[in-house]
Amino acid sequence: MGWNIFNRKRTPGSLRDRDNAANNGESLPVQDTRAAIEELSKVVQNDPEAVEIYLALGSLYRSQGEIERAIQIRNSLIVRPGLDREFKARAWFELGRDFRRAGFLDRAEKAFHEARALGQDPISIHREMARLTAERGDFEKAAESYGQLDLPLPQAHYLVRLARDRFAEGNVSQGNRALRHAIRAYPGAVEAWLEQMTQAYRAGNANKIGDILGQALERVVPELRFVLFEGLLLALSQAEKARINSFGEETEWSRTCPDEKVVEVVVPIIETQEPDVLLLYYGAMLMLRVEDTDNARSWFEKALMLDADFWQARLELFDLSRADQTLTPFFKEQLSFFIGRARRVRRFFCRHCGLKRDQLFFNCPRCHSWHSIAFRTDITE
C-alpha cells in the first residue's frame, strides 16, 4: 500500500498559482514544462486509465519540485485495482525516487524494495540504492555499490569522500589508501588528485604538491584542470584564515608550507604546459599571493591575448592598475565596491544544465551530471 504523508492545505506557491503570476519571472523552458504539466493533467482527467501519462506526469511534477503531487500520483496508481504488475513496479520505483528527492530516505528504500519484489529492473534499483547510501553518508558502501555497477567516476568520488572522513578522524594511512584506490578506479578523478595535493600542502611538503600536480595534469581532462588550481588556492586561503583565527593554537593547517614554496614549485609546472587561458590566470593568481605583481600582470595580459573576453583576467588587471591612478576618495570607494561585487559573480556553471555556482562541484546539484563543471571565461555565459 502507498503512503499518504502530505495532507496539508496547498500554499499560494502551488503550481497553478505560480503559473498565473504575471510573466512569472521564469525562463521559457520552465514555462514550457509547466504548460506541459497542465496539458497532461487535463488528458489524465479525461482518461483515468492512461497509466503511462500518469507516470510521466508524476515525473514532470518531481522535476519542478512539486513532490507532493508526484507522490499523490504514484499512490493513486499503486492502490488502483487490477493494475498490471509491471506498471505497479514502475509506480513503486518512481515513488522511491520521489521520496529520495523529498529527503525521506527510509521510505525511499522501502519503495525500492517493493519495486524489486514486483520485478523492476535490478540495475536501476541498484543505482538508486547506491545514491541512497551516498546521501546517508556511508561513502564506503556507496563506492562499493558504484564499483559493482561498473561506474568508476562516482566510485572514485565517494572514495574521496571516504578519504576525507578518514583524515578528519586522524587516520591518515586509511585516507591515503582510499585516495589511491580512487585514482586506480578512475585516473581522471580530479577530486582525488586535488585531495592528494591538499593533504601534501597540509603536511608542508611543497615538492610533493608539484609531483602530484604534474601527474594530475597528464590524467585529468583539459577542461577540468582548472579545478586543481582553484582547489589549491582555496586551501591556501583556508590556511591563512586558520592562522589568523588560531591565536597561536595548533590547527589542521598549522604545518602547511609557505605560499612562496607552493608558487616556486607550481609556476614552473604551468610553464611546461601548452598555453591555456585558465592556467595562465591561476598562475597569475598564485603570483599575487606572494606579491609578485609584475609577473602576475604579465600572465593576465597573456591570458587576454588568448581570450580577449576573459573578464576575470581583465578585472584583475584593472584592479592592479588602480595604484597608478589619481582618484578621489569617493571614486576609490565606489570602484572598490564594484570590483568587490564583480569578484562575487558566480564563476562556475554546469555544461549540461547551465546551473551557475560560486563554488566547485563534482556532481551538478541540479541535473546530477558528473564532472560537468566549467569556468565562465565569458561573463555572458
C-alpha positions as a Markdown table, in Angstrom:
| # | Residue | x | y | z |
|---|---|---|---|---|
| 1 | Met | 0.0 | 0.0 | 0.0 |
| 2 | Gly | 1.3 | 3.5 | -0.8 |
| 3 | Trp | 2.0 | 6.2 | 1.7 |
| 4 | Asn | 0.0 | 9.5 | 2.0 |
| 5 | Ile | 2.2 | 11.8 | 4.1 |
| 6 | Phe | 1.2 | 15.2 | 2.6 |
| 7 | Asn | -2.2 | 16.0 | 3.9 |
| 8 | Arg | -1.8 | 19.7 | 4.4 |
| 9 | Lys | -3.6 | 22.6 | 2.6 |
| 10 | Arg | -1.8 | 23.7 | -0.5 |
| 11 | Thr | 0.0 | 27.0 | -0.2 |
| 12 | Pro | -0.2 | 30.0 | -2.6 |
| 13 | Gly | 3.1 | 28.8 | -4.0 |
| 14 | Ser | 1.5 | 25.9 | -5.8 |
| 15 | Leu | 1.9 | 25.2 | -9.4 |
| 16 | Arg | -1.2 | 26.9 | -10.7 |
| 17 | Asp | -0.6 | 30.0 | -8.6 |
| 18 | Arg | 2.9 | 30.4 | -9.9 |
| 19 | Asp | 1.7 | 29.8 | -13.5 |
| 20 | Asn | -0.9 | 32.6 | -13.1 |
| 21 | Ala | 1.7 | 35.1 | -11.9 |
| 22 | Ala | 2.5 | 38.0 | -14.3 |
| 23 | Asn | 5.2 | 36.7 | -16.6 |
| 24 | Asn | 6.2 | 34.5 | -13.6 |
| 25 | Gly | 9.9 | 35.6 | -13.8 |
| 26 | Glu | 10.7 | 32.1 | -15.2 |
| 27 | Ser | 12.8 | 31.1 | -18.2 |
| 28 | Leu | 11.0 | 29.8 | -21.3 |
| 29 | Pro | 12.0 | 26.1 | -20.7 |
| 30 | Val | 10.4 | 26.2 | -17.2 |
| 31 | Gln | 7.3 | 27.8 | -18.6 |
| 32 | Asp | 7.1 | 25.2 | -21.3 |
| 33 | Thr | 7.5 | 22.4 | -18.7 |
| 34 | Arg | 4.7 | 23.8 | -16.6 |
| 35 | Ala | 2.5 | 24.2 | -19.6 |
| 36 | Ala | 3.1 | 20.5 | -20.5 |
| 37 | Ile | 2.2 | 19.5 | -16.9 |
| 38 | Glu | -1.1 | 21.3 | -17.2 |
| 39 | Glu | -1.9 | 19.7 | -20.6 |
| 40 | Leu | -1.1 | 16.3 | -19.3 |
| 41 | Ser | -3.2 | 16.9 | -16.2 |
| 42 | Lys | -6.2 | 17.6 | -18.5 |
| 43 | Val | -5.6 | 14.4 | -20.5 |
| 44 | Val | -5.4 | 12.3 | -17.4 |
| 45 | Gln | -8.6 | 13.7 | -16.1 |
| 46 | Asn | -10.4 | 12.6 | -19.3 |
| 47 | Asp | -8.7 | 9.2 | -19.5 |
| 48 | Pro | -8.0 | 7.8 | -16.0 |
| 49 | Glu | -6.7 | 4.6 | -17.4 |
| 50 | Ala | -3.7 | 6.4 | -19.1 |
| 51 | Val | -1.1 | 4.9 | -16.8 |
| 52 | Glu | 1.9 | 5.9 | -18.9 |
| 53 | Ile | 0.7 | 9.5 | -18.9 |
| 54 | Tyr | 0.2 | 9.3 | -15.1 |
| 55 | Leu | 3.8 | 8.1 | -14.7 |
| 56 | Ala | 5.1 | 10.8 | -17.0 |
| 57 | Leu | 3.1 | 13.5 | -15.2 |
| 58 | Gly | 4.4 | 12.5 | -11.8 |
| 59 | Ser | 8.0 | 12.7 | -13.2 |
| 60 | Leu | 7.3 | 16.2 | -14.5 |
| 61 | Tyr | 5.9 | 17.3 | -11.1 |
| 62 | Arg | 9.1 | 15.9 | -9.4 |
| 63 | Ser | 11.3 | 17.8 | -11.9 |
| 64 | Gln | 9.6 | 21.0 | -10.9 |
| 65 | Gly | 9.8 | 20.4 | -7.2 |
| 66 | Glu | 6.1 | 19.5 | -6.9 |
| 67 | Ile | 6.9 | 16.4 | -4.8 |
| 68 | Glu | 3.5 | 16.3 | -3.1 |
| 69 | Arg | 1.7 | 16.0 | -6.4 |
| 70 | Ala | 4.2 | 13.4 | -7.7 |
| 71 | Ile | 3.7 | 11.2 | -4.6 |
| 72 | Gln | -0.1 | 11.5 | -4.8 |
| 73 | Ile | 0.0 | 10.3 | -8.4 |
| 74 | Arg | 2.2 | 7.3 | -7.6 |
| 75 | Asn | -0.1 | 6.4 | -4.6 |
| 76 | Ser | -3.2 | 6.6 | -6.8 |
| 77 | Leu | -1.6 | 4.1 | -9.2 |
| 78 | Ile | -0.4 | 1.7 | -6.5 |
| 79 | Val | -3.8 | 1.4 | -5.0 |
| 80 | Arg | -5.6 | 1.1 | -8.3 |
| 81 | Pro | -7.4 | -2.3 | -8.5 |
| 82 | Gly | -6.2 | -4.6 | -11.3 |
| 83 | Leu | -3.1 | -2.5 | -12.3 |
| 84 | Asp | -0.6 | -4.5 | -14.3 |
| 85 | Arg | 2.3 | -5.8 | -12.2 |
| 86 | Glu | 4.8 | -4.0 | -14.5 |
| 87 | Phe | 3.1 | -0.7 | -14.1 |
| 88 | Lys | 2.8 | -1.1 | -10.3 |
| 89 | Ala | 6.5 | -1.9 | -10.1 |
| 90 | Arg | 7.3 | 1.3 | -12.0 |
| 91 | Ala | 5.0 | 3.3 | -9.8 |
| 92 | Trp | 6.8 | 2.0 | -6.7 |
| 93 | Phe | 10.1 | 2.8 | -8.3 |
| 94 | Glu | 9.2 | 6.3 | -9.1 |
| 95 | Leu | 7.7 | 6.7 | -5.7 |
| 96 | Gly | 11.0 | 5.8 | -4.2 |
| 97 | Arg | 12.7 | 8.4 | -6.4 |
| 98 | Asp | 10.1 | 11.0 | -5.2 |
| 99 | Phe | 10.8 | 10.1 | -1.5 |
| 100 | Arg | 14.5 | 10.3 | -2.1 |
| 101 | Arg | 14.1 | 13.8 | -3.7 |
| 102 | Ala | 12.0 | 14.8 | -0.7 |
| 103 | Gly | 14.6 | 13.5 | 1.8 |
| 104 | Phe | 12.6 | 10.6 | 3.1 |
| 105 | Leu | 15.4 | 8.1 | 2.7 |
| 106 | Asp | 13.9 | 5.3 | 4.7 |
| 107 | Arg | 10.6 | 5.5 | 2.8 |
| 108 | Ala | 12.5 | 5.6 | -0.4 |
| 109 | Glu | 14.4 | 2.4 | 0.4 |
| 110 | Lys | 11.1 | 0.6 | 1.3 |
| 111 | Ala | 9.6 | 1.7 | -2.0 |
| 112 | Phe | 12.6 | 0.4 | -4.0 |
| 113 | His | 12.3 | -2.9 | -2.2 |
| 114 | Glu | 8.6 | -3.1 | -3.2 |
| 115 | Ala | 9.6 | -2.3 | -6.8 |
| 116 | Arg | 12.3 | -5.0 | -6.8 |
| 117 | Ala | 9.8 | -7.6 | -5.5 |
| 118 | Leu | 7.4 | -6.7 | -8.3 |
| 119 | Gly | 10.1 | -7.2 | -11.0 |
| 120 | Gln | 11.5 | -3.7 | -11.6 |
| 121 | Asp | 14.9 | -3.7 | -13.4 |
| 122 | Pro | 17.5 | -4.7 | -10.7 |
| 123 | Ile | 20.2 | -2.4 | -12.3 |
| 124 | Ser | 18.1 | 0.7 | -11.9 |
| 125 | Ile | 17.2 | -0.4 | -8.3 |
| 126 | His | 20.9 | -0.9 | -7.6 |
| 127 | Arg | 21.8 | 2.5 | -8.9 |
| 128 | Glu | 19.1 | 4.2 | -6.8 |
| 129 | Met | 20.2 | 2.3 | -3.7 |
| 130 | Ala | 23.8 | 3.4 | -4.3 |
| 131 | Arg | 22.6 | 7.0 | -4.4 |
| 132 | Leu | 20.6 | 6.5 | -1.2 |
| 133 | Thr | 23.7 | 5.1 | 0.5 |
| 134 | Ala | 25.7 | 8.1 | -0.5 |
| 135 | Glu | 23.1 | 10.5 | 0.7 |
| 136 | Arg | 23.2 | 8.7 | 4.1 |
| 137 | Gly | 26.9 | 9.4 | 4.3 |
| 138 | Asp | 28.0 | 5.8 | 4.0 |
| 139 | Phe | 30.7 | 6.6 | 1.4 |
| 140 | Glu | 32.5 | 3.3 | 1.7 |
| 141 | Lys | 29.4 | 1.3 | 0.8 |
| 142 | Ala | 28.4 | 3.8 | -1.9 |
| 143 | Ala | 31.8 | 3.5 | -3.5 |
| 144 | Glu | 31.5 | -0.3 | -3.4 |
| 145 | Ser | 28.0 | -0.2 | -5.0 |
| 146 | Tyr | 29.1 | 2.1 | -7.8 |
| 147 | Gly | 32.1 | -0.2 | -8.4 |
| 148 | Gln | 29.7 | -3.2 | -8.7 |
| 149 | Leu | 27.7 | -1.1 | -11.2 |
| 150 | Asp | 30.9 | -0.5 | -13.2 |
| 151 | Leu | 30.6 | 3.3 | -12.7 |
| 152 | Pro | 34.1 | 4.2 | -11.9 |
| 153 | Leu | 33.6 | 8.0 | -11.8 |
| 154 | Pro | 31.1 | 8.1 | -8.9 |
| 155 | Gln | 33.0 | 5.2 | -7.3 |
| 156 | Ala | 36.1 | 7.4 | -7.2 |
| 157 | His | 34.2 | 10.4 | -6.0 |
| 158 | Tyr | 32.8 | 8.6 | -2.9 |
| 159 | Leu | 36.2 | 7.0 | -2.2 |
| 160 | Val | 37.5 | 10.6 | -2.0 |
| 161 | Arg | 34.6 | 11.5 | 0.4 |
| 162 | Leu | 35.6 | 8.4 | 2.4 |
| 163 | Ala | 39.2 | 9.6 | 2.5 |
| 164 | Arg | 38.2 | 13.0 | 3.8 |
| 165 | Asp | 36.3 | 11.3 | 6.6 |
| 166 | Arg | 39.3 | 9.2 | 7.5 |
| 167 | Phe | 41.6 | 12.2 | 7.5 |
| 168 | Ala | 39.2 | 14.0 | 9.8 |
| 169 | Glu | 39.3 | 11.1 | 12.2 |
| 170 | Gly | 43.1 | 11.3 | 12.2 |
| 171 | Asn | 43.5 | 8.0 | 10.2 |
| 172 | Val | 46.0 | 9.3 | 7.6 |
| 173 | Ser | 47.0 | 5.8 | 6.3 |
| 174 | Gln | 43.4 | 4.8 | 5.5 |
| 175 | Gly | 42.7 | 8.2 | 4.0 |
| 176 | Asn | 45.7 | 7.9 | 1.6 |
| 177 | Arg | 44.7 | 4.3 | 0.8 |
| 178 | Ala | 41.2 | 5.4 | -0.2 |
| 179 | Leu | 42.7 | 8.2 | -2.5 |
| 180 | Arg | 45.0 | 5.7 | -4.2 |
| 181 | His | 42.0 | 3.4 | -4.7 |
| 182 | Ala | 40.0 | 6.3 | -6.2 |
| 183 | Ile | 42.8 | 7.1 | -8.8 |
| 184 | Arg | 43.1 | 3.4 | -9.7 |
| 185 | Ala | 39.3 | 3.2 | -10.2 |
| 186 | Tyr | 39.2 | 6.4 | -12.3 |
| 187 | Pro | 42.5 | 8.0 | -13.2 |
| 188 | Gly | 40.8 | 11.3 | -14.3 |
| 189 | Ala | 39.2 | 11.8 | -10.9 |
| 190 | Val | 40.1 | 15.5 | -10.4 |
| 191 | Glu | 38.8 | 15.5 | -6.8 |
| 192 | Ala | 41.2 | 12.7 | -5.9 |
| 193 | Trp | 44.2 | 14.5 | -7.3 |
| 194 | Leu | 43.1 | 17.7 | -5.6 |
| 195 | Glu | 42.7 | 16.0 | -2.2 |
| 196 | Gln | 46.2 | 14.5 | -2.6 |
| 197 | Met | 47.6 | 18.0 | -3.2 |
| 198 | Thr | 45.7 | 19.4 | -0.3 |
| 199 | Gln | 47.0 | 16.7 | 2.1 |
| 200 | Ala | 50.6 | 17.3 | 0.8 |
| 201 | Tyr | 50.1 | 21.1 | 1.5 |
| 202 | Arg | 48.8 | 20.4 | 5.0 |
| 203 | Ala | 51.8 | 18.2 | 5.6 |
| 204 | Gly | 54.1 | 21.0 | 4.5 |
| 205 | Asn | 55.6 | 19.1 | 1.5 |
| 206 | Ala | 55.8 | 21.6 | -1.4 |
| 207 | Asn | 57.8 | 19.2 | -3.6 |
| 208 | Lys | 55.1 | 16.5 | -3.3 |
| 209 | Ile | 52.5 | 19.1 | -4.3 |
| 210 | Gly | 54.5 | 19.6 | -7.5 |
| 211 | Asp | 54.8 | 15.8 | -8.1 |
| 212 | Ile | 51.1 | 15.3 | -7.7 |
| 213 | Leu | 50.2 | 18.3 | -9.9 |
| 214 | Gly | 52.4 | 17.0 | -12.7 |
| 215 | Gln | 50.8 | 13.6 | -12.7 |
| 216 | Ala | 47.3 | 15.1 | -12.4 |
| 217 | Leu | 47.8 | 17.4 | -15.4 |
| 218 | Glu | 48.6 | 14.3 | -17.5 |
| 219 | Arg | 45.4 | 12.4 | -16.4 |
| 220 | Val | 42.7 | 14.9 | -15.8 |
| 221 | Val | 40.9 | 16.1 | -19.0 |
| 222 | Pro | 41.9 | 19.6 | -20.1 |
| 223 | Glu | 38.6 | 21.2 | -19.4 |
| 224 | Leu | 38.8 | 20.2 | -15.7 |
| 225 | Arg | 42.4 | 21.1 | -15.0 |
| 226 | Phe | 41.4 | 24.5 | -13.6 |
| 227 | Val | 39.7 | 22.7 | -10.7 |
| 228 | Leu | 43.2 | 21.6 | -9.4 |
| 229 | Phe | 44.3 | 25.3 | -9.2 |
| 230 | Glu | 41.0 | 26.6 | -7.8 |
| 231 | Gly | 41.2 | 24.0 | -5.1 |
| 232 | Leu | 44.8 | 24.7 | -4.3 |
| 233 | Leu | 44.1 | 28.5 | -4.0 |
| 234 | Leu | 41.1 | 27.6 | -1.7 |
| 235 | Ala | 43.4 | 25.6 | 0.5 |
| 236 | Leu | 45.9 | 28.5 | 0.7 |
| 237 | Ser | 43.1 | 30.8 | 1.7 |
| 238 | Gln | 41.8 | 28.4 | 4.3 |
| 239 | Ala | 45.2 | 28.1 | 5.9 |
| 240 | Glu | 45.6 | 31.8 | 6.0 |
| 241 | Lys | 42.3 | 32.3 | 7.8 |
| 242 | Ala | 43.1 | 29.5 | 10.2 |
| 243 | Arg | 46.4 | 31.2 | 11.1 |
| 244 | Ile | 44.7 | 34.5 | 11.7 |
| 245 | Asn | 41.9 | 32.9 | 13.9 |
| 246 | Ser | 44.0 | 30.4 | 15.8 |
| 247 | Phe | 45.5 | 32.8 | 18.3 |
| 248 | Gly | 48.7 | 30.7 | 18.4 |
| 249 | Glu | 46.9 | 27.4 | 18.9 |
| 250 | Glu | 47.6 | 24.4 | 16.6 |
| 251 | Thr | 45.1 | 23.6 | 13.8 |
| 252 | Glu | 44.9 | 21.2 | 10.9 |
| 253 | Trp | 46.6 | 23.9 | 8.8 |
| 254 | Ser | 49.5 | 24.6 | 11.2 |
| 255 | Arg | 52.1 | 22.6 | 9.3 |
| 256 | Thr | 51.4 | 24.0 | 5.8 |
| 257 | Cys | 54.3 | 25.1 | 3.7 |
| 258 | Pro | 54.7 | 28.8 | 2.9 |
| 259 | Asp | 52.9 | 30.3 | -0.1 |
| 260 | Glu | 56.3 | 31.1 | -1.6 |
| 261 | Lys | 57.3 | 27.4 | -1.7 |
| 262 | Val | 54.0 | 26.5 | -3.3 |
| 263 | Val | 54.4 | 29.1 | -6.0 |
| 264 | Glu | 58.0 | 28.1 | -6.5 |
| 265 | Val | 57.0 | 24.6 | -7.5 |
| 266 | Val | 53.7 | 25.2 | -9.2 |
| 267 | Val | 54.5 | 28.0 | -11.6 |
| 268 | Pro | 57.3 | 26.1 | -13.4 |
| 269 | Ile | 54.9 | 23.2 | -14.0 |
| 270 | Ile | 52.3 | 25.6 | -15.5 |
| 271 | Glu | 55.1 | 26.9 | -17.8 |
| 272 | Thr | 55.7 | 23.4 | -19.2 |
| 273 | Gln | 52.0 | 23.2 | -20.4 |
| 274 | Glu | 50.6 | 24.4 | -23.7 |
| 275 | Pro | 49.3 | 28.0 | -23.5 |
| 276 | Asp | 46.0 | 27.9 | -21.7 |
| 277 | Val | 43.8 | 30.8 | -20.6 |
| 278 | Leu | 42.9 | 29.3 | -17.2 |
| 279 | Leu | 46.3 | 28.0 | -16.4 |
| 280 | Leu | 47.7 | 31.5 | -17.0 |
| 281 | Tyr | 45.0 | 33.1 | -14.9 |
| 282 | Tyr | 45.6 | 30.7 | -12.0 |
| 283 | Gly | 49.3 | 31.1 | -12.2 |
| 284 | Ala | 48.9 | 34.9 | -12.0 |
| 285 | Met | 46.6 | 34.5 | -9.0 |
| 286 | Leu | 49.2 | 32.4 | -7.2 |
| 287 | Met | 51.8 | 35.1 | -8.0 |
| 288 | Leu | 49.5 | 37.7 | -6.4 |
| 289 | Arg | 49.6 | 35.8 | -3.2 |
| 290 | Val | 53.3 | 36.3 | -3.0 |
| 291 | Glu | 53.0 | 39.9 | -4.2 |
| 292 | Asp | 54.8 | 39.2 | -7.5 |
| 293 | Thr | 52.6 | 41.8 | -9.2 |
| 294 | Asp | 54.8 | 42.4 | -12.3 |
| 295 | Asn | 54.8 | 38.8 | -13.4 |
| 296 | Ala | 51.1 | 38.4 | -12.4 |
| 297 | Arg | 50.2 | 41.4 | -14.6 |
| 298 | Ser | 52.2 | 39.8 | -17.5 |
| 299 | Trp | 50.4 | 36.5 | -17.1 |
| 300 | Phe | 47.0 | 38.2 | -17.0 |
| 301 | Glu | 47.9 | 40.0 | -20.2 |
| 302 | Lys | 48.9 | 36.7 | -21.9 |
| 303 | Ala | 45.6 | 35.2 | -20.9 |
| 304 | Leu | 43.7 | 38.1 | -22.6 |
| 305 | Met | 45.8 | 37.6 | -25.7 |
| 306 | Leu | 44.4 | 34.1 | -25.9 |
| 307 | Asp | 40.8 | 35.2 | -25.0 |
| 308 | Ala | 40.0 | 38.9 | -25.1 |
| 309 | Asp | 36.6 | 38.3 | -23.5 |
| 310 | Phe | 38.1 | 36.6 | -20.4 |
| 311 | Trp | 36.5 | 39.0 | -17.9 |
| 312 | Gln | 38.3 | 37.7 | -14.7 |
| 313 | Ala | 41.8 | 38.4 | -16.1 |
| 314 | Arg | 40.6 | 41.9 | -17.2 |
| 315 | Leu | 39.1 | 42.6 | -13.8 |
| 316 | Glu | 42.4 | 41.7 | -12.0 |
| 317 | Leu | 44.4 | 43.8 | -14.4 |
| 318 | Phe | 42.0 | 46.7 | -13.8 |
| 319 | Asp | 42.4 | 46.3 | -10.1 |
| 320 | Leu | 46.2 | 46.2 | -10.4 |
| 321 | Ser | 46.1 | 49.5 | -12.3 |
| 322 | Arg | 44.3 | 51.3 | -9.6 |
| 323 | Ala | 47.5 | 52.1 | -7.7 |
| 324 | Asp | 48.8 | 54.0 | -10.8 |
| 325 | Gln | 45.7 | 56.2 | -11.0 |
| 326 | Thr | 44.9 | 59.5 | -9.2 |
| 327 | Leu | 41.4 | 59.1 | -7.9 |
| 328 | Thr | 39.2 | 61.0 | -5.5 |
| 329 | Pro | 38.3 | 59.2 | -2.2 |
| 330 | Phe | 34.6 | 58.9 | -3.4 |
| 331 | Phe | 35.7 | 57.3 | -6.7 |
| 332 | Lys | 38.0 | 54.9 | -4.9 |
| 333 | Glu | 35.2 | 53.8 | -2.6 |
| 334 | Gln | 32.8 | 53.2 | -5.5 |
| 335 | Leu | 35.4 | 51.4 | -7.5 |
| 336 | Ser | 36.2 | 49.1 | -4.6 |
| 337 | Phe | 32.5 | 48.4 | -4.2 |
| 338 | Phe | 32.0 | 47.4 | -7.8 |
| 339 | Ile | 35.2 | 45.3 | -8.0 |
| 340 | Gly | 34.2 | 43.5 | -4.9 |
| 341 | Arg | 30.8 | 42.8 | -6.3 |
| 342 | Ala | 32.3 | 41.6 | -9.6 |
| 343 | Arg | 34.5 | 39.2 | -7.8 |
| 344 | Arg | 31.4 | 37.6 | -6.2 |
| 345 | Val | 29.9 | 36.8 | -9.6 |
| 346 | Arg | 29.3 | 33.0 | -9.9 |
| 347 | Arg | 32.3 | 31.8 | -11.8 |
| 348 | Phe | 31.3 | 28.2 | -12.5 |
| 349 | Phe | 28.5 | 26.6 | -14.4 |
| 350 | Cys | 27.2 | 23.2 | -15.4 |
| 351 | Arg | 27.9 | 22.4 | -19.1 |
| 352 | His | 24.8 | 20.3 | -19.2 |
| 353 | Cys | 22.0 | 22.3 | -17.5 |
| 354 | Gly | 23.6 | 25.7 | -17.1 |
| 355 | Leu | 23.4 | 25.9 | -13.3 |
| 356 | Lys | 25.7 | 28.7 | -12.0 |
| 357 | Arg | 27.6 | 28.3 | -8.8 |
| 358 | Asp | 30.3 | 30.2 | -6.9 |
| 359 | Gln | 31.9 | 27.1 | -5.5 |
| 360 | Leu | 33.5 | 24.0 | -7.0 |
| 361 | Phe | 31.2 | 21.0 | -7.6 |
| 362 | Phe | 31.9 | 17.5 | -8.9 |
| 363 | Asn | 28.3 | 16.4 | -9.3 |
| 364 | Cys | 25.8 | 19.0 | -10.5 |
| 365 | Pro | 23.3 | 19.8 | -7.8 |
| 366 | Arg | 20.5 | 20.3 | -10.4 |
| 367 | Cys | 21.0 | 17.7 | -13.1 |
| 368 | His | 23.4 | 15.3 | -11.3 |
| 369 | Ser | 25.8 | 15.2 | -14.2 |
| 370 | Trp | 29.3 | 14.2 | -13.1 |
| 371 | His | 32.3 | 16.4 | -13.8 |
| 372 | Ser | 30.2 | 18.9 | -15.8 |
| 373 | Ile | 31.6 | 22.0 | -14.2 |
| 374 | Ala | 33.1 | 24.7 | -16.4 |
| 375 | Phe | 34.6 | 28.2 | -15.8 |
| 376 | Arg | 32.7 | 31.2 | -17.1 |
| 377 | Thr | 35.5 | 32.8 | -19.1 |
| 378 | Asp | 32.8 | 34.9 | -20.9 |
| 379 | Ile | 30.6 | 36.7 | -18.4 |
| 380 | Thr | 27.6 | 36.3 | -20.8 |
| 381 | Glu | 27.7 | 32.5 | -20.5 |
